[in-house]
Amino acid sequence: MLEAARRHIPFFVETNEKFLFYARYGVTIFAMIVALFILHAWLPAGRRGFLQILPGIIFTMVGSLISGIVFGQYLTQFANNYVTMYAGLASVVIALVFLYFIAAIFVYGGELNAAIIKSRLPHGVSLQAAQSLAHAETRA
């Protein structure tokens, strides 16, 4: 999109290039935080408060950024290995490997939330029992 804007409105892009650089990352991080909030709040069974899902969101966000940086560095060094091994499918395999990393990090973030929630429950009460009791109390 930035290259298309450079072709059509070069005067605007050249004068605001630093702003557009940071705005691009700001919009991406904001969209990622909103998506993670929605996924961590609604995907697991039961309702979660914001403070209950915040550790998982932070873990997923930081883990995704670190894995993106590390995987990008790996690709700069060894991308030729993917091209040699997978030929025309190299870009597809690279995308799948990266998405596997992101999915695993997301699952670990959800498990972190579950572990924290379980640690705050009284001894001997399961997470399912606590959720059913909370659900029964809200209905009554």
N, C-alpha and C positions, 0 to 999 in steps of 0.2 A: 504494500500500500504506500509505503514511503517512497519507493522508486516511481510509482505512478504519480504521486503528488509532485515529485521533483520534475517530472516531464511536463505537467500541466500548469503548476504554479511554483516555478523555481524560486521566485523572489520571496515567497512566504516561507518555504522550507529552509532556504539558506539562512535567513535571518533568525529563524526559530529552531534550528537544528538541535541545539542542546536541550531546549524545552521539550521538543518532540521525543527526544531520546528518553528523558526521564518520565514523560507522560505515558509513553508506551509501557514502561515497566510498572508505573503506578496503576494504570488501568488493568494490566495483567494480574498484578498482585491483588487488587480489589476484587476482580472477578473470581480469582481463585479462593479468596477468603469467603466470599458469598457462597460459592459452590460447596466449599468444605463445610460451612455452617449448615447448609441445607442437607447435605449428605449425612453428617454426623448427628443432626437433630432428628431427621425423619427416617433414615434408612434402618436403624436398629429397631427391634420391637420395643414398644413403650415410649414414653415421652421423657425427654431430657431437658434440663434447664441449661442456660447458657454457660454457667460456671462449671457444670458437669462435663460439657463437651469441649471446653476451652483447652485443656491439656492435649487432647487428641488433635484439635485443629492446629495448635502450635507445633506439635510433633510432626504432623503431616506436612505442614507448610515448610518448616525448616528442613525436614528430611527430603522433600521434593526439590527444594533449591539446591541442597548439597548434592543429591544424586544427579541432578541436571548438570551441575558444574563438573563433577567427577566424570560422568559419562561423556560429557563434551570433551574433556581433556583426554579421556581414553580414545575417543574417536579421532582426535587430531593426531594421535600417535599410531593407532592401529586400524584405521578405517580401511586400509588396503586389505587387511585380513578378511573383512566382510565381503569386499568386492571379489576377492579371489575365491572365497568359499561359496557365495550365493549368487554371484554374477549379477544379473538384472534384478534379482529380488533383494539385493543388499539393502536398499532404502526401506523396504517393507520389513525386513528382519530387524533392522536398527530401530524402527518405530515400535515394533512388537516388544523388543527387549526393554526399551525405555518404558513402555506402558506397563510391562510386568513389574518393573522396579516401582513405579508410581502406585500400582495396585497393591503391591505388598506393603508399601509404606502406609497407604491408607488403611489397610486391614490392621496393621500394628497400632496405628493411631486409635482405631476403634477399640482394640483390645486394651490399650492403655486406659481409655475411658472406663471400660468395663471393670478393669482391675481396681481402679481408684474407687469406683462406685461400690464394688464388692467389699473393699477394705473398710468402708465407712458404715457398712451394715452391722447390726448386732451379730454376735457369734452364733452360728448355727442357722441363720436365716439365708436362704438362697435368693439370688437376684430375681428369679421368676416369682417366688412367694412374695417378696417385697413389692413387686410391680402389681401383682394381683390384689394385694391388700390396699395399695394406694389407689388402684382403679375402683375397688369396691367402696372405698371411703368417698371418692368423688361422686359416685352414683347415688350414695345415700344422702 
